[in-house]
Amino acid sequence: MITKEMTIAEVLVRSPQTAVVFLSLGMDCLDCPTARGESIEAAAEAHEIDLDDLLHQLNRLAIH
């Protein structure tokens, strides 16, 4: 399960297919240093993205 505490990098290592979710929401710096240390929660806030929706999309794609 993907949680708000995980970093973008952690999510991508665990479930590379989730990159399309990040990219579709305008989060296109997936390999920058910020993505390696910033939590999903902080990234969602910085990009003004609904955290619950982001987590739902990521988890839905990660299990398939």
C-alpha positions in Angstrom: 0.0 0.0 0.0 1.2 3.5 -0.9 1.0 6.0 1.9 1.4 9.7 2.2 4.7 9.3 4.1 6.4 7.6 1.2 8.6 9.5 -1.2 7.9 9.7 -4.9 11.1 7.7 -5.5 10.0 4.9 -3.1 6.7 4.6 -4.9 8.4 4.5 -8.3 10.8 1.8 -7.2 8.0 -0.3 -5.8 5.5 0.4 -8.6 7.1 2.0 -11.7 3.7 2.0 -13.5 2.5 4.7 -11.2 4.7 7.3 -13.1 1.7 7.9 -15.4 -0.3 9.1 -12.4 2.3 11.6 -11.4 2.8 12.8 -14.9 -0.9 13.2 -15.6 -1.1 15.5 -12.6 1.8 17.7 -13.7 4.4 16.2 -11.4 7.0 15.7 -14.1 10.2 15.9 -12.1 10.2 12.3 -11.1 13.9 11.8 -10.9 14.9 15.2 -9.4 16.4 15.3 -5.9 13.2 16.7 -4.4 11.3 13.5 -5.5 13.8 11.4 -3.7 13.3 13.1 -0.3 9.8 14.7 -0.5 6.8 12.8 0.9 3.8 12.2 -1.3 1.9 14.4 1.1 4.4 17.3 0.7 4.4 16.9 -3.1 0.6 16.9 -3.3 0.5 20.1 -1.2 3.3 21.8 -3.3 1.4 21.0 -6.5 -2.1 21.8 -5.1 -3.3 18.2 -5.7 -5.9 16.5 -3.5 -3.9 14.0 -1.4 -6.7 11.5 -1.0 -7.3 11.4 -4.8 -3.6 11.1 -5.5 -3.3 8.2 -3.1 -6.4 6.5 -4.5 -5.0 6.7 -8.0 -1.6 5.5 -7.0 -2.9 2.6 -5.0 -5.4 1.6 -7.7 -2.7 1.4 -10.3 -0.1 -0.2 -8.0 -2.1 -3.3 -7.4 -2.6 -4.1 -11.1 
